[in-house]
Amino acid sequence: MPNHARSTRPLGNPRAVASAVLTDLLDRGRSLNPALEAHGGALADARDRALARELCYGVARWLPRLELCLQRLMDKPLRKRESRVRAVLLLGLYQLMYTRIAEHAAVAESVALVRGAGRDWAAGLVNGVLRSFQRQRAQLIHDLDACEQGRYAHPLWLIDATREAWPGDWQRILESNNERPPMALRVNTRRTTRDAFLAELAHQGIEASPIAHTPHGLRLHSPRDVAALPGFAQGRVSVQDGGAQLAGPLLDVGAGMRVLDACAAPGGKSTALLESQPELDELVAVDSDGERLARLRQNLTRLSLQATVVCGDAGDPGQWWDGRAFDRILADVPCTGSGVIRRHPEIKLQRRPEDVETLAAGQLRLLDRLWPLVARRGRLLYATCSYLPRENDHVLAEFLAKHPDAAGVPISRAWGRATDHGRQVLPGEDTMDGFYYALLGKR
């Protein structure tokens, strides 16, 4: 990251925004993106916005490690209502451990943050804790690395679940979860070619490389403001991870087909399907989240695409289905998101071990409800952004046991690895996020 310590700009505002966002995360489990949108409006300077984002995502990424470090530095824990002070302490530790910000600035600004938040009593505490870390750094780092929660910066239940699911890969998975994600794009080949767009980026001094296994994907070597990308406003390119781009070819949509994208918002896979096959009879995009559906509509407008957008529960087709069967259904179901932790590190805080069973039951229910909508000889693609088998192969096994008219369709591809009922991409493989796909055909 840039060496912000060399700047002469006042850095209080980005840190104040970051502390407010992190307080929302700690207090209410609020996701980072909406919290940044809510609190970051006061930051007019792009560098300040970038610093606030770096601090928020950095703290969330290393939160289990930072929390463990904080516990070792304090004689007694903070009261629950003092989440703002806790956020400032975590923010200060992150700056000292993972950034090139001058240490005296990180400490002084942390003290100023609690004073500015009306917590004058905490100024001495914050100063003392951060300076104690500076004095004890070597021993603390050694102790953190000596325990799995500290070394891998994941909650213990997720470390254990990852090790059980992928005994030969679990360490690499956890390490990949802690990496900064690449900025991946999908080129709209109805408007241009990937090679032509790569040449256009190179002409503007933007380095990028093709993503393997997809004819439309490319990866920027350093993130950019998406609005500044050539052709973005005109619909020539969209932001989408390479793993998500694998869904379209698996569905193999053809002219005249009727397609359903269940749980469709914000529309990345819907728009990819429409770009790949402009002669669909209809694409119906269903989601229960009105705000995310608004983003889907914006994406359709930007890309000049048409779809039937429905606000409703995909698991309750009686609310919205017109009785006409679908040749193809994409069931991109709600899941733990374990495969996209590097993009959404707050998942480490938001998820609990009991969520896995709850989500698996919902996934099976959704499959049961959507299956009658599949036309004879039609296909349904089941997708999650999880690498936990309980949400993937186990759900498929239960579903196939209940539905004799359903058959698994083999997925023979060069990406990922075969599982009993589908194919799994683990986080970081070929630069992609973690995705699971299983294809079902109706007899």
N, C-alpha and C positions, 0 to 999 in steps of 0.2 A: 504494500500500500504506500501512498505518498508519504513523505516525511512531513507531517503536519506541524511538527515542532518548529520548523524553520519559518513558519508563517508568522507575520506580525498581526494578522487579523485576530480580533477577540474570538475565543473559542467557546465562550459560555453558552451561546445559543444552541449549537449542535449537541453539546453535552446535556443541556437542559431538556431538549427534545428527547434525546436518548433515555434520560432517566424517567421521563413521563411515559414513554412507550414501554420501557421495561417494568415500570410499576403496574401498568395495565396487564402486562403478561403475567407478572407474579401474582397480582390480586385476582384477576378474572380469567386468566388463561387466554387472553385476547391474542389473536394471531398478529404477527408483526406487520404485514403489509397494510391492513386496515388501520392499525394503530399509528403507523408512520404517516399515512394519509391524513389521519385526524389531527395529529400533533405537529406535523412537519410543514404545514402551510405557511408558518411564519418565517421559514428559512427561504429567503429569496435567492441566495447565492447557491449555485449548483455544487460548489465544493463543500459548503456547509451541509447540504442535503446528503452528499456522498459520505461525509464523515459521520453524520448521525446514523445513516444506514449501516455503515461498517461497524460502528460501535454496538448497535442493537443486535445485528446478526452475529457478531463475534461473541457477545456475551451469551446469547442463546445457544450458539454452537458449542461453547465450552462450559455451559452452565453447571452440569454435574461436577466437573472438576473444580470450578470456581467456588461452588457451594461447599465442597469438601474442604477447600483451602480456607474459606471464611470460618468454618466451624473450628478449625485448628488455631485460628488467630484470635478467637473471642472466648472469654471466660464463660459467658452465658449467651444464649441466643437472643436475638431481638424479639420484641413482642410482635405478634402477627400484624398488628395495625401499622407497624412501622415499615411497610413495604417500600416506601420511598427511600428511606435510609439504606435499606438492604440493597435496593437497586443501585444507589450511588456507590456503595461499597463494592458491589460486583463489577460495576463500570470501572472503578478505579483499579481493581485487581486485573481486569482484562487489559487495560492500557499498560500496566506495568509488566504483564506477562507476555503480551502478544503484539504490541505495537511499538513503533519507533518514536512515539510521542515522548518528549522529554519528561523524565520521571518527576522532576519538581513541579512541572506544569500539571501533570496528571493528579498529583496529590493536592496542590493548591486549588485547582478547579473543582475537585471533589468536595473539599471543605466549603468552597463558595457555593456549591450546589445545595448542600443541606442548609446553609444559612439562607440562601434565596428561597428555599421551600419552607422557611419558618421553623426549621429544626435547629436552632442555635445550640441547644443542648448536645446535639450529635456532632458538632464540629470537632471537639477534642477526640471523640471516639473514632471518627473517620480518619483524622490525622494519625492517631496512634496505631490503628489497625494497618493502614497502608505503609507507615514507616516500619512497623514490625515486620511486614512482609519483605521490605527491602533489606532489613538486617538478616532475616532468616531464610532468604530466598533459596539458597542451595539446599538446605535441609528440607524445606517444605517441598520443593520440586522432587527431591529424592523420595520423600514419603508418598507424594501423590502418585508417582510412577510405580510405586511398589504395590498398589492396590488396583484392581481392575476398574472400578468406578472412576478412580482418578486418572488412570492411564488412558482409558478409552473414552472418557467423558460421555458415558451413557448410563441410564439407570440400570441397576443390577438385574432387574427382571428382563430387560431387553437384551442385555449381554448374554444371559442364560438362554433366552429363547433363540437368539442368533446362533449361539454355539450348538444348541441341540438341532436346529434346522439345517445348518451348514457346517458340520464339524471340520471340514477341510478348508473352509473359506471365511470363518467367522471373524477372524482378526482383520483380514483385508476389508471385509464389509464394514466393520465399525470404523476403521481408519478412513475408508472412502466416504462414509457418512459425515466425517469431520472436515472434508475438503470443501473449498469454495466451488460451487457448480459452474460448469462452463455455460456461456450464453449461446444457446443453440437456436438456429433459425430454420424455417421451412420455406423454400423458394416456391412461389406459385408458378408452376411450369405452363400454365395457360397464358402467362404474360411474358415469361422470359425463361432462359435455361439456367441451370445451376452454374455452368461454366461461365456464361455471360455475366451472371451476377457476381461471381467470384472475381472476374476481371474488373468489374465496376468498383468493387470494394478495394481491390488492389490499387486502382487508379486514384482512389481517395486516401490511400495510405492505411487502409484497414486490413489487417492480416486475418485470414480465415482459412479453414481447411474443410474438405468434405467429411461428412459423418458416414462411417461404414454402414452398409446394409440398407440404406435408404437413398433413392435417387434424388431426393429433394432437400436433404439436410446438410447443413454446414455449421461449423463451430467457429465463433469469433475467438481470437487468441487473447483478447482483453474485452471486457464488457463495454458496451456503448449505450447511450441514451437511445432507446428504440425509435423515438420520434426523429432522431437525426440520421437514421439509416436511409440510404437512397432507396426511393420507391416504397417506403413503408406506408406512407399516407395514401399512395395510389394502389395499394393492395398487391404489390409484387413480392412481398415477403412477410412472414409472420413469425412470432416467437413460439417455438415448440421444441421440446426435448426430442432427441433422436429416438429414445425408447417409445415415446408416444406416437411417433411417426410410423412405427411398425404395424399399427392397428389396421390402417387402410388397406394395404396389400393383402392382409389375412382375410378380410371380409370379401374381397374380390367382387366389388359391386359392378353391375353391368347396366347398360342402357335399358330404360323402362322399368327398372326395379323400384319397389317401394321400400324405404329404409327407415328404421327407427334408431335414433341415438338416445338411449335412456340415460338419465343423469348427465345431460349434455353440456351444461354450462361449465366454463365460459366459452366453449365452442371450438376448441382447437381441433378435435377429431371430426366434428361435424363439417367444419369448413374444409378440412383436408379431403374428406370424402367427396364433397361437392366440387372441389378443384379437380380431383382425379377423374370424375365422371359427370360431365355437365348435362348428360341426357337421362338422369334419373327421372322416374315418374314423380317421386316426391321424397323429400327427407323431412321427417318429423323429429324435432328436437324437444325433449321433455326434461324439465327440471323443476324442483320445488322451491328453489331459491330465487326470488324475484330480482334481487340485486345482481346476482351472477348472470341471470338471464338478460339483464340490461346490457351487460358486457358482451354476451353472445350476439345480441342484435347489433351492437356497435361493430363487432367483427364482421358480421354479414354485410353490413352497409359498406364498410371500408373495402371489402373484397368484392363488392357487387355480386353477391350471391343471394339466392332465394331459398328459404326453408319455412316450414310450418312450425312456429315456435309456440310451445304449450307450457303454461305454468301449472304443474300438477305433480302428484306423487307417482313416480314410475311403477311403484309397487301396488298401486290401486288403479288399474286401467279402466275400471268402471267410471272413473271421473272424466276421462278424456278420450278413450278409444272409440273410434267410429265403427268398429266391427270388421274393417278390411285388414286382411293379414299382411304381414311384412315379409318380404323376401330375405331381408337381412336385418338383424338386430345387433346393435353394439350395447352391451351391458357393462359399462365402465363403473363398477359398483363402489359405494363408499367403503373405505378400508382404513387401516391404521396409518397408512402413508409411510410405512417403514422404508420403502424404496426411494422416497424423495426427501429424506431427512436433511440431506445436504442443501436442498432448496428451502426447506421449511424446518429449521432446527428447533423451533418451538415445540415440535411434535414430541421431543424428549420430555417436556414438562407436561404437555396436554394429555398424553396417553397413559393409561393404567393397564396392568396385566389383565384385569377382568374385561377390558374393552375388546379383547381379541375374540372371546366367545360371543359377546353381544353382537359384534359386527358380523361374525360368521353366521349367526342365526339370521340376521337381516339380509345377508347376501343370498342365503339359501331361499329365504322367503321371496326375494326379488326375482330370482331365477324361476321359482315355481309360478309366480304371477305373470312373468313375461313369456314363458314357454308357449302357452296357448295362442299367442299372437303371431308365432312363427308359421309361415305358410308351409304346406307340404313340400318337402325337398328343400326347404329354406335352411338358413344357418343363423346361429347366434354365436357371437364372439364374447366370451366372458373375460374381463380385464380388471386387474387391480394394479395399484402402484405399491404393492407389498411383496416382501420376500418370505413371509411367514406361511408355511404350508397349511396351517389351520384356516387361513383365509383363501387358499388356492386349491391345491389338489384335494384336500379333505372335503371342501364344499362340493367340488365336482363329483367326488365319489358318492357322497350322500344323494346328490341330485340324480345321477345316473341310476342309482339303485331304485329310485322312486319312479322313474320315467322310462319305461321300456321302449317308447317311441323315439328316444334320444340316443344318439351314438356319437362318441368322440371322433373327431376328424384329425388325423395325424398332422402335426405341424413340422414339416421338414424344412428347416432353415439353417443358415450358417451362423446365426446369432444365438446367444444364450445357450441354454442346456435343456435337454429333454427331461421332463418329469413324468409321473405316471399318467397324467391326464392333459398336460399342456407343455408350455415352454417358459422358462424363467430366465430373465436377464437380471443379474445381480448388480447392485449399485456400483457405478464406475466402469463396468465392462464396456469396452469400445466407446468410452466417454459418456455412456448413456446412464439415465436414472434406472432404478430397479423397477421392472414391470413383469407381470405374469399374464400370459394369454392362454386360453383354452377355447377350442373351436368345437361347437356342437352342431350336428346335422339332424334334421327331422326325417325319420324313416318314411 
